[in-house]
């Protein structure tokens, strides 16, 4: 009778891990999708007064801030799109190969780590540019722009926050897989 009880615990634990894995993959998919959409739709136009000299009248020039003007934001957008695509594919793959005994699980864990690294590097690049936009850099005469383009900066901040949470989700996917591997090794 002891063998039946221990098998039941293994099945319950396995189901719980699969459920947790699926839930985390859906969460990663949604977070990276929304981060990519927020970034792709981020655009703000303002009319900026420019005074060339005191004798000439002030010029009012329309200036537009777009995400694709900065290569770090392009990298951020593409990284979130890749992470979203991978999350969708891995969700389908994890549902399809639930009982597979081959090395598919190991490949998925390695790809989860790669996506986590990709997202973290993209977040770091976007945060660095965001800090420059927020505070500027007086040493090289880069002026802050978030005081003029507040909506643009707030939307990009929301996208970066969602993407950071998405990278944490991929971290937890790796942690759950390692925990599962540890339990199987006993």
trRosetta pair geometry for C-beta under 8 A, 3 or more apart (Angstrom, degrees):
i j d omega theta_ij theta_ji phi_ij phi_ji
1 4 5.8 -51 -161 29 47 113
1 5 6.9 43 148 -16 72 104
2 5 5.9 -59 -155 37 38 110
2 6 6.4 30 155 -15 71 108
3 6 6.0 -59 -145 39 31 106
3 7 6.3 31 157 -19 66 108
4 7 5.9 -57 -149 37 29 110
4 8 6.4 33 152 -23 63 106
5 8 5.7 -53 -151 32 31 115
5 9 6.8 31 153 -18 63 102
6 9 5.7 -49 -152 33 37 112
6 10 6.6 38 150 -19 65 104
7 10 5.6 -53 -150 35 36 113
7 11 6.4 35 153 -18 67 105
8 11 5.8 -54 -148 37 31 110
8 12 6.3 31 154 -17 65 107
9 12 5.7 -54 -144 39 31 110
9 13 6.1 31 156 -18 65 108
10 13 5.8 -55 -144 40 28 111
10 14 6.1 30 154 -21 63 109
11 14 5.6 -54 -144 37 29 113
11 15 6.3 30 155 -19 64 105
12 15 5.8 -55 -148 36 30 110
12 16 6.3 31 153 -20 64 108
13 16 5.6 -54 -147 36 31 113
13 17 6.4 30 155 -18 65 106
13 183 6.7 -144 151 169 142 158
14 17 5.8 -54 -147 36 30 110
14 18 6.4 30 154 -17 64 106
15 18 5.7 -55 -147 38 31 110
15 19 6.2 32 154 -20 65 107
16 19 5.7 -54 -146 37 29 112
16 20 6.2 29 154 -18 64 108
17 20 5.6 -53 -144 39 30 112
17 21 6.1 35 153 -22 64 107
17 176 6.3 155 -152 176 86 106
17 179 7.7 -161 -117 93 118 104
17 180 5.0 104 -159 -92 152 118
18 21 5.5 -53 -145 37 30 114
18 22 6.3 29 156 -17 64 106
18 94 7.7 168 -149 161 81 107
18 98 6.4 38 -130 -137 140 105
19 22 5.9 -56 -148 38 28 109
19 23 6.2 27 155 -18 64 109
20 23 5.8 -55 -144 38 29 111
20 24 6.2 27 157 -17 64 108
20 176 5.6 -166 115 -134 122 147
21 24 6.0 -57 -147 38 26 109
21 25 6.4 26 154 -20 63 108
21 94 6.1 -144 134 -177 122 149
21 173 6.7 83 -136 -135 72 84
21 176 5.9 -170 -79 115 79 144
21 177 7.6 81 -106 -67 117 80
22 25 5.7 -55 -146 36 31 111
22 26 6.5 30 156 -17 65 104
22 91 6.9 87 -140 -143 70 87
22 94 6.6 -168 -85 108 75 130
22 95 7.1 72 -108 -73 116 90
23 26 5.9 -54 -149 36 31 110
23 27 6.3 31 152 -18 64 109
24 27 5.5 -55 -146 39 32 114
24 28 6.2 34 155 -19 66 105
24 169 5.4 167 -168 -172 86 91
24 172 5.6 -143 -131 97 139 110
24 173 5.0 175 125 -76 138 86
24 176 6.9 -177 1 3 157 149
25 28 5.7 -51 -144 38 31 111
25 29 6.3 37 153 -23 63 106
25 87 5.7 163 -170 -164 74 85
25 90 6.0 -139 -136 100 127 101
25 91 4.4 159 139 -87 132 90
25 94 6.4 -171 -40 29 164 148
25 173 6.9 84 -69 -103 72 131
26 29 5.5 -52 -149 35 31 116
26 30 6.4 26 155 -16 65 107
26 91 6.5 90 -68 -115 64 139
27 30 5.9 -56 -146 38 29 107
27 31 6.2 26 158 -17 65 110
27 166 7.9 -172 133 -114 76 65
27 169 5.1 -157 105 -130 108 144
28 31 5.9 -56 -140 39 28 108
28 32 6.2 17 166 -8 65 111
28 83 7.0 -109 167 163 101 104
28 87 4.6 -161 106 -116 102 136
28 166 5.4 101 -142 -155 65 81
28 169 4.2 -169 -76 111 87 134
28 170 5.7 93 -120 -60 138 77
28 173 7.0 -22 -38 -36 147 133
29 32 6.6 -67 -147 42 20 100
29 33 6.1 22 157 -21 61 114
29 84 6.0 85 -150 -145 59 66
29 87 3.8 -169 -79 124 75 130
29 88 5.7 103 -127 -64 123 67
29 91 6.4 -20 -49 -32 140 140
30 33 5.7 -58 -144 37 27 114
30 34 6.2 21 162 -14 65 108
31 34 6.2 -58 -146 39 26 104
31 35 6.2 26 155 -18 63 110
31 162 5.0 -172 -165 175 82 88
31 163 7.0 153 148 -92 98 31
31 165 5.5 -130 -145 92 146 99
31 166 3.6 -175 108 -76 125 97
31 169 6.3 151 26 1 147 145
32 35 5.5 -51 -142 38 34 114
32 36 6.2 35 157 -19 65 105
32 80 4.7 -176 -166 -163 83 78
32 81 7.8 -176 156 -66 104 17
32 83 4.1 -133 -136 99 157 112
32 84 4.2 -158 108 -64 111 79
32 87 6.2 151 37 -2 134 141
32 119 7.3 -91 -102 -105 114 127
32 162 7.8 175 -78 134 28 99
32 163 6.5 71 -110 -116 64 73
32 166 4.6 122 -58 -153 80 157
33 36 5.9 -58 -150 37 28 108
33 37 6.3 24 154 -17 64 108
33 80 7.8 178 -67 159 17 101
33 84 4.7 110 -72 -124 70 131
34 37 5.6 -53 -143 38 33 112
34 38 6.2 35 157 -19 66 105
34 159 7.8 -157 125 -118 71 69
34 162 5.5 -99 92 179 107 160
35 38 5.9 -53 -145 37 28 110
35 39 6.4 26 156 -17 62 108
35 80 4.6 -129 97 -140 110 149
35 159 4.5 109 -153 -163 69 75
35 160 7.5 111 -145 -65 113 18
35 162 4.2 -165 -71 92 96 113
35 163 4.1 113 -146 -60 161 88
35 166 6.4 -95 -8 -8 142 143
36 39 5.8 -57 -147 39 30 110
36 40 6.0 27 157 -17 66 112
36 77 5.9 97 -138 -156 75 66
36 80 4.0 -171 -66 111 90 117
36 81 4.9 114 -127 -67 146 71
36 84 5.9 -72 -2 -20 143 142
36 159 7.8 129 -47 -152 17 115
37 40 5.8 -57 -140 41 28 109
37 41 6.1 12 164 -6 64 114
38 41 6.3 -68 -142 46 23 100
38 42 6.4 43 154 -50 61 103
38 155 5.7 -166 -179 177 98 89
38 156 7.6 164 136 -95 105 32
38 158 5.8 -120 -168 95 158 104
38 159 3.9 -164 92 -79 122 102
38 162 7.1 116 18 28 143 142
39 42 5.6 -45 -151 4 31 121
39 67 5.2 117 178 -139 77 162
39 73 6.6 180 -161 -175 113 94
39 76 6.2 -163 -124 111 155 107
39 77 4.5 -160 119 -93 138 91
39 80 6.8 132 15 38 141 147
39 156 6.8 68 -109 -118 74 72
39 159 4.7 122 -55 -162 84 162
40 67 6.9 -99 -98 48 24 150
40 77 6.1 111 -66 -142 77 125
41 155 7.7 -107 90 177 86 143
42 66 7.4 134 103 -151 74 45
42 67 4.7 84 70 -48 110 113
42 152 5.8 98 177 -145 99 71
42 155 4.7 174 -111 107 103 129
42 156 5.7 79 -144 -65 162 81
42 159 7.1 -80 -46 -19 136 144
43 64 6.6 -4 -171 -174 92 105
43 65 7.0 171 -150 86 45 60
43 66 5.0 5 -112 -105 90 77
43 67 7.3 -83 -67 -7 69 81
43 152 7.2 -10 -159 -104 9 103
44 64 7.1 166 87 -152 39 60
44 65 5.0 0 57 51 87 102
44 149 4.9 141 82 -150 134 96
44 151 4.8 145 -97 74 140 107
44 152 4.0 -116 12 -49 126 102
45 62 5.7 10 -179 -176 109 103
45 63 7.0 167 -151 84 63 37
45 64 4.5 -25 -96 -97 84 82
45 65 7.8 -169 -77 19 38 64
46 62 7.3 169 90 -147 29 59
46 63 5.9 -19 65 61 78 86
46 65 7.9 20 7 -6 100 101
46 148 5.6 -163 69 169 163 95
46 149 6.3 -135 -9 -83 130 73
47 60 5.0 18 173 176 112 100
47 61 7.0 157 -156 76 63 28
47 62 5.2 -38 -95 -90 71 64
47 63 7.6 136 -113 14 22 73
48 60 7.4 160 75 -154 32 54
48 61 5.5 -29 62 66 85 84
48 62 7.7 130 13 -117 75 16
48 63 5.0 7 0 5 123 125
48 148 6.5 10 -96 -151 111 141
49 58 4.9 2 -169 170 105 126
49 59 7.2 145 -157 78 52 45
49 60 5.5 -27 -96 -97 65 71
49 61 8.0 139 -107 18 17 73
50 58 6.9 149 70 -166 36 73
50 59 4.7 -24 64 67 93 99
50 60 7.7 169 18 -87 74 22
50 61 5.5 10 1 5 123 119
51 54 7.5 35 169 -86 119 43
51 56 7.6 156 -161 81 65 90
51 58 4.9 -41 -84 -108 83 84
51 59 7.6 174 -81 21 33 73
52 56 5.2 -4 60 63 105 140
52 59 7.0 46 -22 -1 100 116
53 56 5.0 81 56 14 87 99
63 148 7.8 8 78 145 129 139
65 69 7.1 -105 -157 26 51 142
65 145 6.8 141 -97 153 135 132
65 149 4.3 42 -1 -134 154 160
65 152 4.4 -7 96 -105 133 172
66 69 5.1 111 68 -21 81 101
67 70 7.1 -76 -174 42 43 90
67 73 4.4 -142 -172 148 79 135
67 74 7.3 140 139 -67 85 55
67 77 6.3 100 142 -52 135 131
67 156 7.1 161 -102 -95 100 110
68 73 6.9 -123 -79 96 28 110
68 74 5.6 68 -131 -82 66 99
68 77 7.7 -38 -82 12 78 154
69 73 7.6 28 55 46 58 133
70 73 4.4 76 76 8 100 106
70 74 7.1 -169 95 -9 52 83
70 129 5.4 113 171 -162 149 153
71 74 5.3 -50 -147 35 40 116
71 75 6.3 44 152 -21 68 102
72 75 5.6 -50 -149 36 32 113
72 76 6.3 38 148 -22 63 105
72 125 4.0 -159 -147 154 100 101
72 126 5.5 168 146 -81 102 47
72 128 6.7 -123 -142 66 160 98
72 129 4.3 172 69 -27 146 137
73 76 5.2 -47 -145 35 37 118
73 77 6.3 41 154 -21 66 101
73 126 6.0 89 -95 -115 59 93
73 129 6.6 -105 -43 84 86 157
73 156 7.1 -59 -118 -132 120 126
74 77 5.8 -52 -148 35 31 111
74 78 6.3 25 156 -13 65 108
75 78 6.0 -57 -143 41 28 107
75 79 6.0 30 157 -22 64 111
75 122 5.4 -159 131 -123 89 88
75 125 5.5 -4 81 89 134 157
75 126 7.7 -151 78 -53 91 87
76 79 5.9 -57 -145 36 24 112
76 80 6.5 20 158 -14 61 107
76 122 4.5 138 -108 174 54 102
76 123 7.2 98 -123 -79 101 36
76 125 6.4 -151 -57 81 93 104
76 126 4.1 59 -81 -63 145 127
76 159 7.5 91 147 128 127 121
76 160 7.4 -43 -156 -93 142 81
76 163 7.1 -70 -168 -79 97 177
77 80 6.1 -62 -152 38 27 106
77 81 6.4 25 153 -18 64 108
78 81 5.6 -55 -147 38 33 113
78 82 6.3 34 153 -20 66 104
78 122 7.9 -153 66 -115 71 137
79 82 5.7 -52 -147 36 31 111
79 83 6.3 31 153 -18 64 106
79 118 5.1 -174 -148 154 106 98
79 119 5.9 156 152 -95 117 49
79 121 7.5 -160 -116 75 155 85
79 122 3.5 -139 44 -58 162 157
79 163 7.9 71 100 -156 108 134
80 83 5.5 -51 -143 38 34 113
80 84 6.2 39 154 -22 65 103
80 119 7.2 80 -87 -116 63 91
80 122 7.0 -155 -37 120 75 155
80 159 7.7 -73 -57 180 167 103
80 163 5.5 -81 -92 -108 117 117
80 166 7.4 83 -128 73 91 162
81 84 5.7 -50 -147 35 31 113
81 85 6.4 30 154 -17 63 105
82 85 5.8 -56 -149 38 31 110
82 86 6.2 29 154 -17 66 108
82 115 7.4 -159 120 -124 96 91
82 118 6.6 -69 88 143 131 154
83 86 5.7 -55 -143 40 30 110
83 87 6.1 34 155 -23 65 106
83 115 5.1 120 -116 -168 84 110
83 118 6.7 -174 -65 91 100 119
83 119 5.5 50 -76 -70 150 111
83 166 6.5 93 139 149 147 132
83 170 7.4 -88 -149 -56 117 140
84 87 5.7 -54 -146 34 28 111
84 88 6.5 28 155 -18 63 104
85 88 5.9 -55 -152 35 30 110
85 89 6.4 23 154 -12 65 109
86 89 5.8 -59 -145 42 32 107
86 90 5.8 25 160 -15 69 111
86 111 6.6 -159 -164 159 127 116
86 115 5.3 -153 89 -91 156 139
87 90 6.0 -56 -136 42 26 105
87 91 6.2 34 158 -26 62 106
87 115 7.7 145 -55 180 79 162
88 91 5.8 -53 -149 30 27 113
88 92 6.7 22 155 -13 61 105
89 92 5.9 -57 -153 39 32 108
89 93 6.1 29 152 -17 67 111
90 93 5.3 -53 -138 43 36 113
90 94 5.9 38 159 -23 69 105
90 108 5.7 123 -143 -143 111 105
90 111 6.9 -172 -84 99 129 130
90 112 7.4 114 -147 -73 166 87
91 94 6.0 -52 -142 35 26 107
91 95 6.6 23 156 -15 60 106
92 95 6.0 -60 -153 37 29 108
92 96 6.2 23 154 -18 66 113
93 96 5.7 -60 -143 39 31 109
93 97 6.1 -9 171 12 69 112
93 104 7.1 -152 167 179 112 121
93 108 6.7 -174 106 -92 129 122
94 97 6.8 -69 -130 53 24 84
94 98 7.3 64 162 -78 57 68
94 108 6.7 104 -77 -142 95 160
95 98 6.7 -12 -163 -47 30 102
97 100 3.8 -20 -173 -5 96 134
97 102 8.0 -71 -164 47 130 97
97 104 5.0 -42 141 101 162 161
97 105 7.8 -151 117 -55 122 75
100 104 5.2 19 109 30 146 134
100 105 7.4 174 87 -32 103 91
103 106 4.8 -46 -169 38 79 118
103 107 6.1 84 132 -25 86 96
104 107 5.7 -56 -151 36 34 112
104 108 6.3 35 153 -20 67 106
105 108 5.7 -54 -148 35 32 112
105 109 6.5 31 154 -19 65 104
105 177 7.0 170 174 -146 97 113
106 109 5.8 -53 -149 35 32 111
106 110 6.5 31 153 -17 65 105
107 110 5.8 -56 -150 38 31 110
107 111 6.3 28 153 -15 66 108
108 111 5.7 -57 -146 41 31 110
108 112 6.2 40 151 -26 65 103
108 177 7.6 -170 98 -105 97 148
109 112 5.4 -47 -147 31 32 117
109 113 6.7 33 153 -18 62 101
109 173 7.8 -168 -120 134 63 90
109 174 6.1 104 -160 -124 84 70
109 177 4.4 -173 -102 136 116 161
109 178 7.6 123 -151 -53 137 70
110 113 5.8 -52 -154 34 33 111
110 114 6.6 34 148 -19 64 104
111 114 5.4 -50 -146 36 38 114
111 115 6.3 38 155 -18 68 103
112 115 5.9 -55 -148 38 29 109
112 116 6.3 33 152 -21 63 106
112 170 5.4 -179 -174 -166 81 89
112 173 4.7 -129 -156 105 142 123
112 174 5.1 179 113 -66 122 84
112 177 7.1 147 42 -3 154 146
113 116 5.5 -52 -147 35 32 115
113 117 6.4 32 154 -17 65 105
113 170 7.8 160 -89 154 24 106
113 174 5.4 83 -74 -98 82 137
114 117 5.8 -55 -151 38 31 111
114 118 6.3 34 151 -21 65 106
115 118 5.4 -50 -145 36 34 115
115 119 6.3 33 156 -17 66 105
115 170 5.3 -137 97 -136 102 152
116 119 6.0 -56 -148 38 28 108
116 120 6.3 25 156 -17 64 109
116 167 5.5 106 -149 -160 67 78
116 170 3.8 -166 -78 111 90 123
116 171 5.5 115 -137 -64 140 65
116 173 8.0 -163 -58 50 119 105
116 174 6.6 -55 -20 -20 153 132
117 120 5.8 -55 -142 38 30 109
117 121 6.3 27 160 -16 65 107
118 121 6.1 -59 -149 38 26 106
118 122 6.3 22 155 -15 64 110
119 122 5.7 -58 -145 40 30 110
119 123 6.1 33 156 -21 66 107
119 163 6.0 -163 -164 175 103 93
119 164 8.0 162 151 -99 108 32
119 166 6.0 -130 -153 101 153 101
119 167 3.8 -169 108 -86 127 102
119 170 6.6 135 23 22 142 144
120 123 5.6 -52 -144 36 31 113
120 124 6.4 34 155 -21 63 104
120 167 5.1 127 -62 -161 75 152
121 124 5.6 -51 -149 34 33 114
121 125 6.6 32 153 -17 64 104
122 125 5.8 -53 -149 36 33 110
122 126 6.3 27 155 -14 66 109
122 163 7.0 -88 99 166 111 144
123 126 5.8 -59 -144 42 30 107
123 127 6.0 31 157 -21 67 109
123 160 6.0 117 -141 -157 83 85
123 163 5.4 -177 -86 112 103 115
123 164 5.3 109 -139 -80 150 79
123 167 6.3 -87 -17 -16 142 147
124 127 5.8 -54 -142 37 27 110
124 128 6.4 32 157 -23 62 105
125 128 5.8 -54 -151 31 29 112
125 129 6.7 21 155 -10 63 106
126 129 5.9 -57 -149 41 33 106
126 130 6.0 37 151 -23 66 110
126 156 7.1 -153 -179 176 113 106
126 159 7.9 -96 171 101 155 104
126 160 5.2 -165 114 -100 128 113
126 163 7.7 60 45 63 152 151
127 130 5.3 -55 -144 39 32 116
127 131 6.4 37 156 -23 66 101
127 160 6.1 128 -73 -164 78 145
128 131 5.9 -51 -151 30 29 110
128 132 6.8 28 150 -14 60 104
129 132 5.6 -53 -153 37 37 113
129 133 6.3 38 149 -19 67 105
130 133 5.5 -53 -147 37 34 113
130 134 6.2 32 154 -19 67 107
130 153 7.0 123 -148 -148 89 87
130 156 6.2 -170 -101 120 113 123
130 157 6.7 124 -155 -83 142 75
130 160 6.6 -56 -37 -36 158 160
131 134 5.6 -54 -143 38 31 110
131 135 6.0 -18 173 23 68 109
132 135 7.0 -77 -128 58 20 75
132 136 6.6 51 -173 -114 58 20
132 137 6.0 -31 -133 -25 90 106
132 142 6.1 -25 -172 128 106 143
132 144 7.9 -168 156 -108 45 63
133 136 7.9 24 -148 -64 11 53
133 144 6.6 82 166 -155 34 65
133 145 4.9 -57 -152 52 81 97
133 146 5.0 94 140 -43 89 97
133 149 7.8 -62 -174 67 119 113
133 153 5.9 -174 127 -104 128 112
134 144 6.2 -28 137 -144 20 113
134 146 4.7 1 -103 10 53 148
134 153 6.7 123 -81 -156 81 141
135 144 5.6 -87 166 -91 6 120
136 142 5.2 -177 -161 106 74 74
136 143 5.0 -39 -117 -166 134 22
136 144 3.7 -90 -34 -47 101 70
136 145 7.8 124 -76 -15 88 62
137 140 5.2 14 109 38 115 95
137 141 7.8 -14 92 33 74 18
137 142 4.3 33 44 48 89 111
138 141 7.1 28 -160 -84 38 37
138 142 8.0 -100 -59 48 22 62
144 147 5.7 70 112 -2 111 103
145 148 5.7 -60 -167 45 59 105
145 149 5.5 3 150 25 92 111
145 153 7.6 162 100 -60 81 118
146 149 6.3 -73 -120 68 35 73
146 150 6.2 75 174 -98 69 53
146 152 7.8 -136 -118 75 66 90
146 153 3.9 45 -127 -60 102 163
147 150 7.1 6 -149 -63 19 91
149 152 4.0 -14 158 32 110 124
149 153 6.0 118 105 -22 82 92
150 153 5.8 -61 -147 40 31 108
150 154 6.1 29 158 -19 68 108
151 154 5.8 -55 -142 37 29 110
151 155 6.3 26 159 -16 64 108
152 155 6.1 -61 -150 37 25 107
152 156 6.4 20 155 -14 63 110
153 156 5.8 -57 -145 40 31 109
153 157 6.2 36 154 -24 65 106
154 157 5.5 -51 -147 34 31 115
154 158 6.6 33 153 -19 63 102
155 158 5.7 -50 -152 33 33 112
155 159 6.6 34 150 -18 64 104
156 159 5.5 -51 -148 36 36 113
156 160 6.3 37 153 -20 67 104
157 160 5.8 -53 -146 37 31 110
157 161 6.3 34 154 -21 64 106
158 161 5.7 -54 -148 35 30 113
158 162 6.4 29 155 -16 64 106
159 162 5.9 -56 -149 38 30 109
159 163 6.2 28 154 -17 65 110
160 163 5.6 -57 -146 40 31 111
160 164 6.3 35 154 -23 65 104
161 164 5.7 -52 -148 32 30 112
161 165 6.6 28 153 -14 63 104
162 165 5.8 -55 -152 38 33 110
162 166 6.3 39 147 -23 65 106
163 166 5.1 -49 -147 35 36 119
163 167 6.6 38 152 -21 65 98
164 167 5.7 -48 -150 32 34 109
164 168 6.7 36 148 -17 62 101
165 168 5.5 -51 -153 35 37 115
165 169 6.6 45 145 -25 65 99
166 169 5.4 -46 -151 28 36 116
166 170 6.8 34 151 -15 64 99
167 170 5.6 -49 -152 36 38 110
167 171 6.6 47 145 -23 64 100
168 171 5.2 -47 -151 32 38 118
168 172 6.5 38 151 -18 67 101
169 172 5.7 -53 -151 36 33 109
169 173 6.6 41 147 -24 63 100
170 173 5.3 -42 -148 28 39 118
170 174 6.8 40 152 -17 63 99
171 174 5.8 -56 -157 35 34 109
171 175 6.3 33 147 -19 67 107
172 175 5.2 -50 -142 39 38 115
172 176 6.2 42 156 -22 68 101
173 176 5.9 -51 -146 35 29 109
173 177 6.5 28 154 -17 62 107
174 177 5.7 -57 -149 38 31 111
174 178 6.3 29 154 -17 66 107
175 178 5.8 -56 -147 38 31 109
175 179 6.3 33 153 -20 65 106
176 179 5.6 -53 -147 37 31 114
176 180 6.3 34 152 -20 64 106
177 180 5.6 -53 -148 37 31 114
177 181 6.3 34 152 -20 64 105
178 181 5.5 -50 -145 36 34 113
178 182 6.3 38 153 -21 64 104
179 182 5.6 -53 -149 35 31 114
179 183 6.5 31 152 -18 64 104
180 183 5.8 -52 -148 35 31 111
180 184 6.4 29 154 -17 64 106
181 184 5.8 -56 -147 37 31 110
181 185 6.4 33 154 -26 64 107
182 185 5.8 -56 -149 29 30 113
182 186 7.4 38 153 -30 60 97
183 186 6.2 -49 -164 14 35 113
